[in-house]
């Protein structure tokens, strides 16, 4: 997999973790956070948690699969990304130069979505 694809996949998993992480078991959430957010290796996580590398690997794979299933069922990330895209489209394609309050309101809306 190319570097750009890996970064894109990593970022997507971080977003899924932000949205649905609390639905994972505490242990899976902890392991995935250590892997994605703290950029720890399987060995580092295993040593820190006193479990095997295989257990770390299995928990990461299962957590990622769960997060993807949650998004497949609920689609919240997709909906939010679509809303942000729509707000950006409005901001970029309609002349609000005369009314900065509208720009401010749309930027606040965008911040609320994210």
C-alpha positions, 0 to 999 in steps of 0.5 A: 500500500502506498504511503498516501493510502496508509496515511489516509487509512490511518486518519480514517481509523482515527476519525472512526475511533473518535466517533465510535471508540466508546462503543468498544470495550475499554481494553480494545479502545485502550489498545487502539489508542496506543496504536493509532494515537500514541503510534506504539508498536505491537511489541511496545503495547504488549510490553506495556499491557503485559500481554502477547503481541498476538493478543495486541494484533488480534484486538486491533484487528477486531476493534478496527472491524467493529469500528467499520461495522458501526460506520457501515450501520450508522453512517455518522462519519459519512453524514458529517463529512457530507455536511462539512463538504456542503458548508464548504461548497456554500462558503466557496461558491456564493458571494457573502462578501457583503454579509460577514455574519453569514460567513461567521454563522457557516463557520460556526456550523462547520465547527459544530459538525466536527 
